[in-house]
């Protein structure tokens, strides 16, 4: 068996703390800055250590965070085998949670990686989306965030009116539609009858409301352009044929799932979306299920919920299914809509998968997948030339 350098890294915005060792040997520690120069110095030092130790493989792991996958890209380009660990899937005792240090975190990752490299234990990694998928995700997430800000401004305006005892006009109370007529009434009539401070605040809110509305329209056009690209066009067109699925739901689903072939069955899709029931089974209790896990992208569950309610209102088949699950009890309405969400998501996965997946959406599979960390379709070059590395 070839010698392997195993590295566990605790990643922060300003620095990197690395615990590294050869196989089962006692670990050593390295501190480096997290900027480009510090990362390059870390790579050079690890390769130099590998050369001195006669190792032909370096395996590196760090936890997923807001820092993204830049370090993964840099290490992979340098020929270092890198894995990004899912923090939510790393088991931690109560004592470990109360005694947390950067050094202990790096040591924990080192031990996980040792178990994977030396014993073949499963490694709780995340799927690394290709650069194109990351870029597409940013657009859809910005669209979701901007619309949430837009709705938040509306609620702030209504709260301001309520605090100042303003009675809403009848045409707005009928349908709660934020039409141009209603906005003009706020600007021309209400603002003129408020105290100076409240009037100034209302005008600021209305300006922000208009700005956010224009940004939402701009992002909608960008999402439509993205849907027309060869990466998504076929799957997007098919998804729009499903009841309740609109432009935003279809594109957010495709960008968040990315490589659809990384899911082997419907249970994996539901688990990724956080729509699987939690369980607590021990001893004689073997069928104890709880609420859904709510893991995975919350913004995708939100739009799936909206799509499910739309389908219930507009599609007879979906409404019949919802009524059957609800069983005539009003208290089961939420459980029924969650079931519809799960069925809709699985149906979307099957439909999108049936038209094929573009190669730009395919990335390496996680280490705990059946292919043991490397996608057989496109395996990254994890070998590096130790002999040619200067000391």
Buried (B, 14 or more C-beta within 10 A) or exposed (E): EEEBBBBBBBBEEEBBBBBBBBBEEEBEEBEBEBEEEBBEBBBBBBBBBBBEBEBBBBBBBBBBEEBEBEBBEBBBEBBBBBBBBBEEEBEEEEEEEEEEEBEEBBBBBBBBBBEBBEEEBBBBBBBBBBEBBBEBBEBBBBBBEBBEBBEEBBEBBBEBBEEBEBEBBEEBEEEEEBEEEBBEBBBEEBBEEBEEEBBEBBBEBBEBBBBBBEBBEEBBEBBEEBBEEEBBBBBBEBBBEBBBBBBBBBBBBBBBBBBBBBBEEBEEBBBBBBBBEEEEEEEEEEEEEEEBBEBBBEBBBBBBBBBBBBBBEEBEEBBEBBEEBBEEEEEBEEBBBBBBBBBBBBBBBEBBBEBEBBEBBBBBBBBBBEBEBBBEEEEBEBEBEBEEBEE
